Amino acid sequence: MRSKIKSMVLIFTTITLIGCGGDRYYIKSDYTPEQWHKDKTECHYQARANTVNVNSVIETAFVMRDLMDLCLKSKGYTLQQQ
């Protein structure tokens, strides 16, 4: 039980820290909300599959973010950070 609480606190902290890096928006000309959802879902699945062996929750979050960026860029999206 104590381990579960520690994990939840760590995950919350990680999400909060990553969120402090600024909002991330991806733009692409002529795309629909349906296409965005499909592309984002595919990239998230691929990023998750490539981080299953990462031991640290914090490292996993950063690696997933970078893999999502690469995947979406390969699909023609541009990252706009604010």
C-alpha positions as CSV (number, residue, x, y, z in Angstrom):
1,M,0.0,0.0,0.0
2,R,2.8,2.4,0.9
3,S,4.5,1.6,-2.4
4,K,1.4,2.4,-4.3
5,I,1.1,5.8,-2.6
6,K,4.7,6.6,-3.4
7,S,4.2,5.7,-7.0
8,M,1.1,7.9,-7.3
9,V,2.9,10.8,-5.7
10,L,5.9,10.3,-8.1
11,I,3.6,10.1,-11.1
12,F,1.8,13.3,-10.1
13,T,5.1,15.1,-9.5
14,T,6.4,14.0,-12.9
15,I,3.3,15.2,-14.7
16,T,3.5,18.5,-12.9
17,L,7.2,19.0,-13.7
18,I,6.7,18.2,-17.4
19,G,3.7,20.6,-17.5
20,C,6.0,23.4,-16.3
21,G,8.0,23.1,-19.5
22,G,5.3,25.1,-21.3
23,D,2.3,24.1,-23.3
24,R,3.0,22.0,-26.4
25,Y,0.9,22.5,-29.5
26,Y,1.3,20.7,-32.8
27,I,0.2,22.3,-36.0
28,K,-0.2,20.9,-39.5
29,S,-1.9,22.5,-42.4
30,D,-5.1,20.8,-43.7
31,Y,-5.7,18.3,-40.9
32,T,-9.0,17.3,-39.3
33,P,-9.6,16.7,-35.6
34,E,-10.1,13.0,-36.6
35,Q,-6.7,12.8,-38.2
36,W,-5.1,14.6,-35.3
37,H,-6.6,12.1,-32.9
38,K,-5.6,9.1,-35.0
39,D,-2.0,10.4,-35.4
40,K,-1.7,11.3,-31.7
41,T,-3.0,7.9,-30.6
42,E,-0.6,6.0,-33.0
43,C,2.3,8.1,-31.7
44,H,1.4,7.6,-28.1
45,Y,1.1,3.8,-28.6
46,Q,4.5,3.7,-30.3
47,A,6.1,5.8,-27.6
48,R,4.6,3.7,-24.8
49,A,5.8,0.5,-26.5
50,N,9.4,1.9,-26.7
51,T,9.5,2.9,-23.0
52,V,8.4,-0.3,-21.3
53,N,11.9,-1.1,-20.2
54,V,12.7,2.3,-18.7
55,N,12.9,1.9,-15.0
56,S,12.4,5.5,-13.8
57,V,8.9,7.1,-14.0
58,I,10.5,10.5,-14.6
59,E,12.8,9.2,-17.3
60,T,9.8,7.4,-18.9
61,A,7.8,10.6,-19.1
62,F,10.6,12.6,-20.7
63,V,11.5,9.8,-23.2
64,M,7.8,9.4,-24.1
65,R,7.5,13.2,-24.7
66,D,10.6,13.1,-27.0
67,L,9.3,10.0,-28.9
68,M,5.9,11.7,-29.3
69,D,7.6,14.8,-30.7
70,L,9.6,12.7,-33.2
71,C,6.6,10.6,-34.3
72,L,4.3,13.6,-34.8
73,K,7.1,15.5,-36.7
74,S,7.5,12.5,-38.9
75,K,3.7,12.8,-39.7
76,G,4.2,16.4,-40.8
77,Y,3.3,18.3,-37.5
78,T,5.3,21.2,-36.2
79,L,5.8,21.7,-32.5
80,Q,4.8,25.1,-31.2
81,Q,5.7,25.8,-27.6
82,Q,4.2,28.6,-25.6
